Amino acid sequence: MNIGIDFNTKTTKAAILSNGSNVEDCKIFEVKNILVIANGNIFAGEEGFNKFLTEKNSAIYELDQIVELNGLIINKQQISTEKCLSVIFTLLLNKIKASVSNSEISSIVVSIPYGKFYYWNYLIDKFFSKMGIHIRMASQATAFFSQPNIRS
């Protein structure tokens, strides 16, 4: 089973393709790259957005804001960019693990926007390493142009 993760500033999507399957048979998972702080907890994606709508005194942040602020300062405490990313990727991995066990995964490739490649590369690799998962990373331009079926 191969997993491709497309990471960008608005959403993170993962596609899972079983070995020997057609591309049309892949499963797709998505997490919106937003974080919500509510009652001292951090939530991501749709769950986070729902918390923002229903919880009093909640705050919502897009990934670009988190990067510009080099993390978040909540109640006078610094929350690192790495921690913010880990919330997003943990949510995505939990969605994937509901369909696939770790032993079935043969490879994970993460594509990152070209302009942010060097910054995100380090943080994303650090997160997956802590989880014990080996990944390969490619800039989105490389991932796009390496596809064999691209039509002009």
C-alpha positions as CSV (number, residue, x, y, z in Angstrom):
1,M,0.0,0.0,0.0
2,N,1.4,3.4,-1.0
3,I,0.4,6.7,0.5
4,G,0.9,10.1,-1.2
5,I,0.3,13.2,0.9
6,D,-0.1,16.6,-0.7
7,F,0.6,19.2,1.8
8,N,-0.1,22.9,1.1
9,T,-1.3,25.9,3.0
10,K,-5.1,25.3,2.8
11,T,-5.5,21.5,3.0
12,T,-3.5,18.4,3.4
13,K,-4.8,15.4,1.3
14,A,-3.7,11.8,1.4
15,A,-4.3,9.3,-1.3
16,I,-3.9,5.6,-0.6
17,L,-3.3,3.1,-3.4
18,S,-3.1,-0.6,-2.9
19,N,-0.2,-2.4,-4.7
20,G,-1.4,-3.5,-8.1
21,S,-4.6,-1.3,-8.0
22,N,-5.7,1.2,-10.5
23,V,-5.4,4.9,-9.7
24,E,-9.2,5.2,-9.9
25,D,-9.4,2.8,-6.9
26,C,-7.5,5.0,-4.5
27,K,-9.0,6.3,-1.2
28,I,-8.6,10.0,-0.5
29,F,-8.5,11.7,2.9
30,E,-8.5,15.4,3.6
31,V,-7.8,17.7,6.5
32,K,-8.3,21.5,6.3
33,N,-5.1,23.2,7.6
34,I,-6.8,25.3,10.3
35,L,-6.3,25.1,14.0
36,V,-8.7,26.1,16.6
37,I,-7.9,26.8,20.3
38,A,-10.8,26.1,22.5
39,N,-10.8,25.6,26.3
40,G,-7.0,25.1,26.2
41,N,-7.1,22.4,23.6
42,I,-6.0,22.4,20.0
43,F,-8.3,21.0,17.3
44,A,-7.7,20.8,13.5
45,G,-9.8,20.4,10.4
46,E,-13.6,20.1,10.4
47,E,-13.6,19.1,14.1
48,G,-11.7,22.3,14.8
49,F,-14.0,24.4,12.7
50,N,-17.0,22.9,14.5
51,K,-15.4,23.8,17.9
52,F,-14.9,27.3,16.6
53,L,-18.6,27.6,15.8
54,T,-19.8,26.1,19.1
55,E,-17.3,27.0,21.8
56,K,-17.3,30.3,23.5
57,N,-13.9,32.2,23.5
58,S,-12.4,30.0,20.8
59,A,-9.8,31.2,18.2
60,I,-9.2,30.0,14.7
61,Y,-5.9,30.2,12.8
62,E,-4.9,29.3,9.2
63,L,-1.6,27.7,8.6
64,D,-0.2,30.9,7.0
65,Q,-0.9,32.8,10.2
66,I,0.8,30.1,12.3
67,V,3.9,30.3,10.1
68,E,4.1,34.1,10.1
69,L,3.8,34.1,13.9
70,N,6.4,31.2,14.2
71,G,3.8,29.2,16.1
72,L,1.0,30.6,18.3
73,I,1.0,32.4,21.6
74,I,-2.0,31.3,23.6
75,N,-2.6,32.5,27.1
76,K,1.0,33.7,27.2
77,Q,2.3,30.3,26.2
78,Q,4.2,29.7,22.9
79,I,2.9,26.8,20.8
80,S,5.5,25.9,18.2
81,T,4.9,25.5,14.5
82,E,6.0,21.9,14.9
83,K,3.2,21.3,17.5
84,C,0.7,22.9,15.2
85,L,1.7,20.7,12.3
86,S,1.7,17.6,14.5
87,V,-2.0,18.3,15.3
88,I,-2.8,18.5,11.6
89,F,-0.8,15.4,10.6
90,T,-2.0,13.3,13.5
91,L,-5.6,14.0,12.5
92,L,-4.8,12.9,8.9
93,L,-2.9,9.8,10.1
94,N,-5.8,8.8,12.3
95,K,-8.2,9.0,9.3
96,I,-5.7,6.8,7.3
97,K,-5.3,4.3,10.2
98,A,-9.0,3.7,10.3
99,S,-8.6,2.1,6.8
100,V,-5.0,0.8,6.8
101,S,-2.7,-0.8,9.4
102,N,0.9,0.3,9.6
103,S,2.1,-3.1,8.4
104,E,0.3,-2.7,5.1
105,I,2.1,0.6,4.3
106,S,5.0,0.2,1.9
107,S,5.8,3.8,1.2
108,I,4.8,7.4,2.0
109,V,5.7,10.3,-0.1
110,V,4.9,13.9,1.0
111,S,4.8,16.7,-1.6
112,I,5.4,20.2,-0.3
113,P,4.9,23.5,-2.1
114,Y,8.2,24.4,-3.9
115,G,8.5,27.8,-2.2
116,K,8.2,26.4,1.3
117,F,10.0,23.1,0.7
118,Y,13.1,23.7,2.8
119,Y,11.2,25.1,5.8
120,W,8.5,22.4,5.8
121,N,10.8,19.6,4.9
122,Y,12.6,19.7,8.3
123,L,9.4,20.1,10.4
124,I,7.5,17.4,8.6
125,D,10.4,14.9,8.6
126,K,10.8,15.5,12.3
127,F,7.2,14.8,13.0
128,F,7.1,11.5,11.0
129,S,10.4,10.4,12.5
130,K,9.0,10.8,16.0
131,M,6.1,8.6,14.9
132,G,8.6,6.0,13.6
133,I,7.5,6.5,10.0
134,H,10.0,6.8,7.2
135,I,8.9,9.1,4.4
136,R,10.3,10.6,1.2
137,M,9.6,14.2,0.3
138,A,9.4,16.0,-3.0
139,S,8.5,19.5,-3.9
140,Q,5.2,19.7,-5.6
141,A,6.8,20.7,-8.9
142,T,8.9,17.5,-8.8
143,A,5.9,15.4,-7.8
144,F,3.9,16.9,-10.7
145,F,6.5,16.5,-13.4
146,S,7.5,13.0,-12.4
147,Q,4.1,11.7,-13.3
148,P,4.2,9.4,-16.3
149,N,0.7,10.2,-17.5
150,I,0.8,14.0,-17.7
151,R,-0.8,15.3,-20.9
152,S,0.2,18.7,-22.4
